Amino acid sequence: MDYALLLSTFERDHGHHSWPRQRLLHECLRQAIRAGTLAAGTRLVATRALAAELGIARNSVLYAYEQLAGEGLVVPDRRGTVVARVGPELVPEPGPEGAPARRGRPPAALAGLSRRAVNLRPVSNGASDSRAFVPGVPDLDAFPLALWRRLLDRAWRGLDAAQLNYGDPAGEWTLRLAIADYLRASRGVVCEAEQVFVTDGSQSTLDLCARACADEGDTVWHENPGYGGALAAFRHAGLAVQGIPVDGEGMAPAAQDWQAHRPKLLYTTPSHQYPVGSVLSLARRLALIEGARRTGALIIEDDYDSEFRHDGPPLPAMQGLVTDAPVLYCGTFSKTMFPGLRIGYLVAPPDLAPQFALLRAQSAAAGRTAEQLALAAFVTDGHFLLHLRRMRRLYRQRRDALVAALERHLGRIATVHGASAGMHLSLRLPDWLPDDAIRARAREEGIIVNALSTHAVQPATPSGAYRNGTRNAPWNGLMLGYAQVPAEAMEGLVKRLAAVIHLAAYEAGQRGGERKKCAGKPALVG
C-alpha cells in the first residue's frame, strides 16, 4: 500500500488542505478502511516508518491510530496495528465537519452500465448449490468419469502440433458427424454434418441464433413463463420480446398474435417446456411450423432435455416433422453428460448453413479440440447411448418417488405438471399462495426451488381475460428438479417442503380468510 499516494488522493478529492496533518491522516485511513481499500486483517505500517514515509511527526501518526482504535476500526496487537473486521458501508455515513454526508455506493457504482445490465434479474444456475430441488443439474455422481478421463487422455495423445492451433469455428468435423448421426437416429432430425455447428452451450447457441437471424428491433416470440437465458440473449441482441402464454399443451399463440406481433423468431421448448414442463401437442407443433412459414419466421427449437422421456415413446423433434421445416434446432450435452463440459450444438437449415459458417468464423472462439474429439468418441463408441439408458431409469425412479410424495403431502393444495419428461416438474399452487415467498422460506429450510412467477416474460393479461377460450392466468407455483436427489430422500424432503407450504396457506387464511380447501390428488399434466 502506497500511503503517500492514498493521502494525496484523499486530500485532492476532498480539498481539506487546511486540516492538521494528524486529522487528515485519520480521516484518510478511516475512509480507506470503511471502503475496503484497507481490508480486514491488513497490518498497518509501524508509526515510526509511516511518519518517515509521509514526512510528518510520529505523534500525528500515533494520534490517527489511537482515534481509529477508539472507533473499533483497528486493533493493536503485539506486532503492531491490524485493521479490524467491520461491516460494509450500507447506510449514510456522517462526513467531517463542513463536508456533505457520504452515502452507500449503489447506485453510483452502476452509473457506467447499460440499462440491460442494470436491470438483470438474479439467477441460480446450480453452480454453487447441489441441494434439493435445484433444477437443471444432472446426477454428476452417476457420470462415468473414469471412462471420460481415458477418452480425454487418448484424444490428447493423438493430437499433433497442428491441432494445437485454432480449430474449425464450426467445431471438429468428427464431432459434427457424430452429432448428426445421433440426431437422425434418435431425434428424427433431418440433417447432414455440414448443418451442425458446435457451440459453448445453450446460451452460446441462443446468442448465435439471435445475431444471425434477427436485426435489432425485430420481434421474437418467447414462451411465458419461459427460460431466462433465452430472454437474456434476445434482449441483449436488442430484439422486441413478445411473451406468448403457456398452458397444459405448451405455447399457445392466438390468431391476433400472428397479426399484431408478427415474429421474426419463435422460441419454444416443445419436448418439455421450461419451466412448466408441458409437452407441445402435435397439432400446435404443426400450427407453429405453418405460421412460421406463412410469416417468413424461423422457429428456435430448444431440445434441452428431450432424451429423458419417462412416459411413452420419445417424441420426434419439430425440425423433422415436415420437409424443410423453418427450424433452428438446438441441443446441449450439459444435461445428458455434465454442465462443465460446455458443449452444445445448433442444426441450421441447409440454405442458411453457409452464412452460419461465416458468422462463426468471424466471432467464435475456436479451440478445445481434445474435448470435442473425446466427446465424438464417447458418442460413436456407444457410451453415450448406454449412459442415457442408465440415466433414464434412474431419473424415472426419482420422478416416481417425488410424485408419490407430493400426492401424499400436498395432494389437497397443489397440482403436478410436466412430470412425463425431463429432469424437473412443476407444482402449481393456488393464486392466493405467493410462490416467491414460499421459495424464500423454503431456502431458509435448506430446500432450493424456483418460483414459476419469476419466469414471467412480461405481465400476463388480467386474470379475468380469456385467450383462445381459456383463462390466461399467470403461472404460480414451484419448479422442482429431481435428477440429483436420491429416491429414498424424496419423502423427507417433500415433508419439509409441504410444511412450508401448509404454513404459508395457514397464514394466508389468517390474514384474509381466503384459505381454499383444495380436494383431490395432484393431476399429472404434460
N, C-alpha and C positions, 0 to 999 in steps of 0.2 A: 504494500500500500504506500503510495506517494502522498504523505501527509501534507507536504508543502503545496502540491497541486490541489489536494482536497480543500485546503484552507483558502487558497487564492480563488478557486472556483466558487466557493460559498460566498466569499467577500464580494466577488464580482456580481453574482446573481442577486444578492440581497442588498448590496450597497451600504453596508454598515461600516464605512471607513472610520467613523468617529468613535466606534466602540473600543473599550480597552481590549488588549490582546487576550487576556485571560477569559473575558466573556465571549469574545469572538471564537476562540478555540472551543469553549464549552458548547456553544450553540452549534458550531460546525460538527463536532463529534456527536452531539445529541441527534441532529438530523440524520447523519450517516447511519447511526445505529437504528433509528426508527424506520429508515427507508430500506434497511437491509444491506446497505453498502458495506458496513462493517457487520458481518454476520455473527450470529451467536457462536461463542467458542473462540472467536478471534482474540489473540493475545495482543494487547496494545503495546506500543513501543515504550521502553523504560523512560521515566520522566526526564532523566538527565540527557539521554540520547535524543529524545524528541525536542527538548529545548534547544539543543545544539543544531538539530536539523532545521528548525524553524527560525533560529536566531532570536529567541525570546528568553526571558528569565525562567529558571526552573520553577519558581514559585507560581508562575502563571499556569504551567502545566499541572502542578500539584493541585491548584485551585479547580481547574477544569475536571480532573479525575475525581476529586472529592465531591464535586457537585453531581457528577454522573453516578457515583456510588450512592449518594443520598437519594437519588431518584430511582435507584434499582436497575439502572441500565448497565452498570458494570459491577464486577465482583472482584475485590482484591484477594489474592492468594499468596502463597509463599514465593511464587516465582514472578509475581507482578500483578497485572490487572487484566481481567478477561471480560469480554462482552457477555452480558447475561442473556438468557433466553427470554425474549419478550414477545408479546403477541403482535400480529401485523397491524398496521395503521388502517383501521376501518372507519374511524369516526373523526370529525373535525378536531384538529389539534390547535390549541391556542399558540399563536406565534409570539415572538419577542415583542416588547413594548413598542407601539407605533407601527408594527407590521401586521398585515392582514392575516386572518386565520388560514392555515393550510388545511386542505380537505383531502379526503381519500382520493386515490389516483384515478380509478374509473369514474366518469367516462373519458377523462382527458387521455388516458392510456390507449383508448380506442380511436382517437381522433384521426390517425393515419390509415384506418382500414376502410374498405369499401362497405356499402350498405349490406351486400350479401354476406360479408364476413362478420359484421357486427350482429346480424340477425340469425346466425346459425343456431340451430337447436342442439342441445346436448344429446349425444348418442351413446349407447352402450353396445360395444361390439363383442363382448365376451372375452376380450383380451386379458383383462385383469380379474375376471370373475369366472369361476367354474362351479358356482353353486346352482342348485335347482332354483328356478327353471329357466336358465339363460337360453334364449333361442339362438339357433344358427350355429351351434358348436357341436361337431360330431363326437363320438366316443373315441378320444385320442388314444386311450389305453388299448383299444382293440386294433389299432393300426399295426400292420406287420413291419415294425421299424427295422428289425434286423435284416429282413429281405430288402427293404428300401436302401439301407446302408450298402448292401452288397451291389445293388444295381448302380448306385451312385459311384461306388468305387470302380466298378467295371467301366462306367462311362468316362470317368476321369482318366483311367489308364489307357483308354482307347483314343483319347484326343491327341491330335498332332499340333504343332506350333501354330499352323494357320487357323485352327479353330479357337485359339485364344484371342483372336481379333474380334471385332464386332460381327455379330451373326446376322442372319437374314431378319430384317424388321418384321416380316410376316410370321416368323417362327421357324424352327428347324423342320426341314421337309419331312423327315421320318415321323415326327410327332404329328404334323398336319395330315399325313397319310393315315396314321393310326387313329386319329380322332374321326376322320371322315369314314373310315371303315366301321368304327364303333357306332357312329350316329346312324349310318344307313341300316345296320343290322338291328340295333336296339331301340332307336327312337323314330324310325321311319323317315328320317331326314333325307331329302334328295340333294346330294352334293358331291363334289369332287374336291380333292385336296387343295386345288387352286383357290377354292372359295373359302377355305378355312384360314383364319388369322388368329395366331396365339397372342394373348394379352396378359397383363399382370393381374387379372382377376375381374370380377363383375364390374367394379367401379371403373376400371380402365376401359372395359368393353362399352359401358354406357356412355362414357365421355367420348369415345370414338364415334359411336352412333350419332350422338348429338351434334358433333362437329362436322361429320361427313354428310349428314342427310338433312340438315335444317339450318336456316340462317337466323340471325338474331331477330326476335320479334315473331317468328313463326309459332304456331300453336302446336303443343303436344298434349295429347290426352294421357292422363295418369289416373290409375285406379285410386279411389277414395273410399276407405283408407288405403294407403299404399306404402311402398318401400321408400324409406327416407333417402337411401343412397341414390336412387334414380331421380328423386325430386331435386337433390343437390346438384346432380350432373346437369339436369335440364336448366335449372336456374342459373348455374354457373355459365352455361352456354348462351344465356340471355333469351331463352325461349319463354313463351307465354304458356303457363301450365294451366290446363283446364281439368279439374277433378271430375271424374265420372264415377257415379255411385257403384258400389259393390253389394250384391245380395247373395243368396244361397247358391246361385248359379254363376257367380263371378261378375265380371264387368258388365254393366247394364246401361249402355247408352240409349238415349231416347231419340226419336226421329228429329226433334228440334236441335239436338246436339250436332248432327251432321250438317244442319243448315246454318245455325247461329255460331257454331265454333268449329268451322271446317279445319280438320287437323292436317298437319304435315307428317307427324309421327303419332303412333298409338303405342303406349307402353302397357304390357299386360303380363301377368304371371299365371298362365292358364291352367297348368297342371296342379298347382297348389298355391292359391292366391296368398300373397304376403300383405298383411299379417293374418287375415281372417281364416284362410285355409280352404275357401270354396274352390271347386273344380269347375272350370268354364265348360258349359254344356256344348255339345256338338253343334246344335243349332246356332248358338251365339258365336262359336268359332267361325262357322261358315259365313254368318252375317257380318262379322268384323272383316273377314277377308274380302267379301263382296263390297262392303262400304269403302274399304281402303282402295280397292281397285277403281271404284267409281269416282273417288275424290282425288286420286293420284297420291295417296298417302302410303307410308310404309309402317308395318307393324313390327315393334321390337318385342319378340317373344323371349322372355326371361325364364329359362327352364332350369332354375337354380337347384331344385332337389327332386326332380321328377323320377329319379331312379328308385325312390323309396315309395312304391305303391303298395299299400297294405291290404286293400280290399278290391278284388277284381283284377283283371289283366292290366298291364301297363297301357297307358293312353298314348297314341301316336302324337308326335309334335304337330302343331298347326302348319309348320313350314311344308310338310309333305302331304297335307290333306288334298290339295288341288295342284294342278300343274302350274308352275311358275308363280307360286304364291308370293305376294309382295311382303315378304317376311325377312327380317334380320333375326337370325336365331342365335341366342346367347346361352352359354353354359359355363360351368366352373367346376374345378376339382377341389374347391375349398370345403364343400360339404361331403363329397364322396371319399375324399382322402384326408387332407388336413389343411386348415386355413393358412398356415405358414408357408405352404408351397407357393402361393401367389401365382397361380396359373389358371387362366380362363381362356375362352375361345369365342369367336364370332364366325358365323357362317353367313356370308353375304350373297345376295342374288348374283348369278353368273355375269350379268351385264354390268354390275357395279363393282365386281371384284377387282378389275384393273385400277379403278380410281382409289379403292381402299388400299391397294398395294402402294400407290404413290403417296397417299396420306401417311401410311405407316412409315414409309421410307423417310419422310420429312420430319416426323415427330416422335417415332418410337425409340425407346432406349434398348437397342438390340443387344442381346447377350444371354447369360445363364444357359449356355449351351449344354453343359453337363446335366443339369437338372431336367432339361427338355428331353435329352436323349435317354436318361434313366426313366422318365415317365413314358416315353414311347415304348421302351422295353417292358415296362410294367403292364401296359395295355396289350401289346401284341403277344406277349408270352402267356396271356390268360390270367395273370394275377389280379388284374382289375376286376374282371367279372366274378372271380372267386371271392374277392373281398366284398363286392356288392351283395352277393348272395348271403354271406355271413351277416353283414350289417342289416339287411332286410329282415332276417329272422330276429336279430337282437332288438331292433327298433320296434318290430311288431309286438314282441313280448312286452316291451316297456310301454308302448301305446296302450295295449290292453290293460296293463296294471294301472296306468294313470286313469283311463276312462272308468274302470271299475271303481276306483277310489273316489273319483268325482261323483259318480252316481250315488255312492253310499253317503257321502258327506255334504254334497251340495245339490243333490237332485231336486230339491224343492225351490231352489232360488236361482239356478243358473242353467244355461244350455250350452252343450258342447258343439262346436263347429270345426270342420276341417280335419277330422281325425282319420280320414281314409288314406292319407298320403303324407309324405314328408317327414320332418323332424320336429314339428310343433303342431299344436292345436290351439284353438281359441275358446275361451269360456265367456259367453255373452251374459252380461249382468243386466238387471233391470235399470232403466234410465235414472231411477232415483238413488242409485248407489254409485257415487263418483269413482270411476275406475282409477284415476290418477292418485286419489287419496289412498285407496286400498293398496296400490302399487308402493307408495311411500311407506305405509305402515308395514307391509309385508317385508320390505327391505330391512326395516328395523328388527324384524324377527329372523333375519338371515335367509330370506327367500326372495329370489330375484325374478320378477315377472315384468313384462311390458304392458302398458296400458294401451288398449286399442285406440282410444280417443287421441292419443299423442301422435298417431299415424295419419290423422286427417290432413288432407291436402289443402283444404280451404273450408270455411264454414259451410256445413250442409244446409240444404233448404229447410225452412221451418218444419217442425215435426209434424204439422198438420198437412203439409203439401204432399201431393201424390205425383208419381212419375211412373209411366207405363202401367198405371193401375195399381201400383204398390206403394206403400208408405216409404218415403225416403228419410228414415230416421238415422241419425249418426250412430255408428257402432260404439257401444260402451261395454267394455269387458277387459279380459286379460289374455295375453299371449303366453303360452306355456311351452317351453322347449323341453323335450324329454329324452333326447338322444344320449345325453351323458349321465342320465340318472338311472341307477340300477333299479330293476323291477321291485326288488324287496324293500327299497327305500320309499316307494311311492305312497304307501299307506300313511306312514308317519308324517311325510311332508305335506300331503293333502290335508291331513287333520289340522296341522298348524295353519295352513292357508285358509281352511274353512273357518277356523276360529277367528281369524282376522276379518273375514267377510261377514260372518254372522254378527260379530261385534259392531261392524260398521252399519249393518242393517238395523240392529237394535238401536244404535244411536240415532240413525235417521228417523226411525219410528218415534223415538222420544222427542226429537226436535219438532217434527211436523205432523206426526200422526199419520204419515203416509206409508207406513210399512205395508208391503204387499205380501200376501200369503200365496206363494207360487207352488202349485202342486205338480206332481209327476216327476219322472226321471229326466235327465238331460237327453234330448234327442241328438242323434249323430247326423249332422248335416254336412254334406260335401264329402 
